[in-house]
């Protein structure tokens, strides 16, 4: 079996080589690359390896980017230092992962899994490649920084103005329309539902305290206990309705405030 190692840490490369040679003398290291650029070049100049052991974090970026610039025909086993639970969902037929430091038993299990799937890759190369692509996209979504909304275009009298998200103190609904207020106490109608805003706002900065309210960390002036095991917030600038943290949101809100 010819294996390409994609890894930018010399010690990790040595460990992989040592473990592989100890598992089976027939394993051949077809090559070692240490970046997205060098891996793309290697794949274009060499025969397709039987398997790729690929670190997620490389010197020039995340290895997922490789799939955008090169055709990866081989099955891939990712190696990573990420938390185990964050990756459990991606242990699928076409892609596996190993946590660093690589353990002999875990590498053996991954290689055994590959051997069982080898005939599937040989007989259905197109399907396998499509499967790898779909998994890589999911991994990209999981680990690459998410792009959040930077501005909102809103009406102001007879004109349109662009408001930076960082200037918005909070979003709220009166049951009919949705609004936001800026830190300088200007109020605008926003043409998105509260549910739609959830995917647009950075959860580190904004928290949905109820069905009708999103608050930024910077607009919270005071927090008080409220009946029904809820909390009530005093916001800056002031708001013309009560900003109440719903009962089911209280624990998560306290955790968010304490980060």
N, C-alpha and C positions, 0 to 999 in steps of 0.2 A: 504494500500500500504506500503510495507516494503522498506525502503530506507537506503542505505549505504552512509555515508558521508566520503569522503576522503579529509582531510584538516589538515594542520599542524599548523594553527593559532587558538589558543583557542577562541579568540574573534569572529573569523569568524564562528567557530563551534556553539558557543552560539547564534550568530545572525541567522544562518540557522535554528537551532532548534526552536527558537522563532518564526521566520517567518512561518515555516512549521506548527507549532501548531496553529498559528493564521489563517491559511488557511483552515485546515481540521483536526479535532481531530482524524480522522481515520488514518492519516499518522503516521507510526511507524518507529522510528529510529532503524534499525536492528543492526547497529554498527557504530563505528567511528574509522577510522585509520588515521595515520599521515605520512605514508611513503610508498614507493613502496614495500619494503620488508614486512611490516606489512599488507599491503593490499593483497598482494599475499598469505600470510599465512591465512588471514581471509577468502578469497574466497575459499581456499582449505579445510577449516574446517567447513564452515557454508553453509546453504542453499542459493541458488542463490537469491539475493534481486530482487525486482521488478524494481528498478531503482538505479543508482549510481550518486551522486553529487560529482564530482571529480575536485579538484584544479589542474591546470596544473603544477605549480611550487611547488614541495614538498622538504622536508629537504634533501632527498638523490637523488634528480634529477628530471627530468621532468616526469610527470605521464605517458607519452606515452610509457615509457620503460616497464611499467607494462604489456602491451599487448604482449611483447616479452617473458615474463616469466610465465604468468598465462593465463588461459582461462577466458575471460570476456564474460559471456553470457547475461548480463543485458544491456539494453540501458543506455547510459551515457549522462549526461548533464555536460559539463565542466564549471568550474568557473575560472575566470582569471582577472588579472589586465591589460591585454594587451589592446591596443587601439582598439576601436570598429571597425574601418574600416579595420584593419588587419585581422579580423575574419569573416567579412560579408559573404565571399565565403563559409564558412563552416556551415551555417545555413541550414542544410539538414534534411531529414526525420529521419535518424538514430542517429544523434548527434546534440545537441543544445549547446549553451553556454550562460553564464551569466557574466556580468561585475561586479566586486567588486567596492563598497560595494553592496551587493545583495539587490535589491528592491523587496518589496512584490508583486507589480503588475507584474514585470518581471518574478519572480519565478512562479507566478500563471499561466502566459501565457505559460511558458515552460512546466509546469505540465499538463496543458490542452492539449498541443500539444502531450505530451507523451500518454495521455489517448486515444487520437484519433488513435494513432499508435499501441496501446497495442495489439489489435487483430492481427495486422500484425506480431508483434514479436512472438506472441503465435503460429500462424499458419505457419509462415515461419522463424523459429528460425535460420536455417542455412543461409538463405539469409540475414537476419538481421545482423548476426554475420560477414558475409563476408563484408557487407556494412560498419559496424563499423571499420573493419580492414583497408579498403581502405581509410576511412576518417582519421583514426589515422596516416596512412602513409603520407598523405598529410599534416597533422598538424606537424608531425615530420620534414618533409622537410621544412616547413615554419618557424618553431621556433627553431629548433636545428641548431647549428653553421654548416655552410657548409664547407666541406673539399675541399680546393683548392690545385692545383698542387704545389708540393714542389721542384721538380727537373725536369730537362729535360736532356735526354740522347742524345748527339749529336756527330757527327763525327769530329775528329780533325786529319787531315792527314790520317794515316792508323789505327788509334785507335778510341775508343769510350770514351768519357768523360762525367761525370755527373756534371751539372751546377745547383747550387741552385738558385731558382727563386729570392730570395732576392738580388742576385748579378746581376740580369738583369736590365739594365737601360730602354730599350725599345725594342719593336718588330716592324718590318716594312716589307713591301713588295715592290718589284721592278716590280711587274706585272707578273713575272714568278716564282720567288722563294720567300720564306719568311725567314727572318733573325731575330736574336736578337743580341744586343750588350751588353756586360757586363760593369760594372762600371769601369773596368780597360781597356776598349777600345778594347776588343777582340770580333770578329764577328763570328757568327756561323749560319749555315742553320738550320732551325727548320721544322720538317716534319708535321706541322699542318697548317690548313687554319686559316685565321684571325677570321672566325666565330667560329671555334672549340676552339680557344684560349679564347673566351669570357666566356665559362663555366669553364675554368681552372684557370683564374686569379681573384684575390681578387679585387673587384670593389672599395674598399677603397684605394688600392695602385696603381692600373692601370686604365687608362682611354683610351677608344678608341676615338681618336680625329678625325678620318676619316676612310674610308673603308680600308686604307692601313697602319694605324699607331696606336700602343698602346704605351702610355708613362707612366712611373712610376712617382709618385709624387716627388721622389728624384732627378730625372734627369733634371728637368725643371730649367734652369738658368735664362732666361728672357722671358717675354711675351710682344708682341707688336701688335698693331692694324695692320690689313692687309686689302687690298681693298676687296670689296664685303662683308663687314660686317663680315669678318673672323678675325682670330688671327694667328700670326706666332710665333713659339716657338724656342728659342735658347736652345739646349740641351747639356748636359754634360754626356758622351763624345760627340764630334761632330758627325754629321751624314751626309752622302753624298747625301741627298735629303732634300727638304724643309718639315718641320714638321708644317703643317697648320691645324688649327682647323676649320673644315667645318662649314658653316653658321648655319646649323641646330643643331650643337653640342655646339655652343658657350655658350648658357645660362646654359646648364647642366655642361659644363666644368668649368665655373666660380663658380657655386655652389659647385662642387667637390673640387675646389682649396680652397674655403673658409670654408670648414668644420673644 
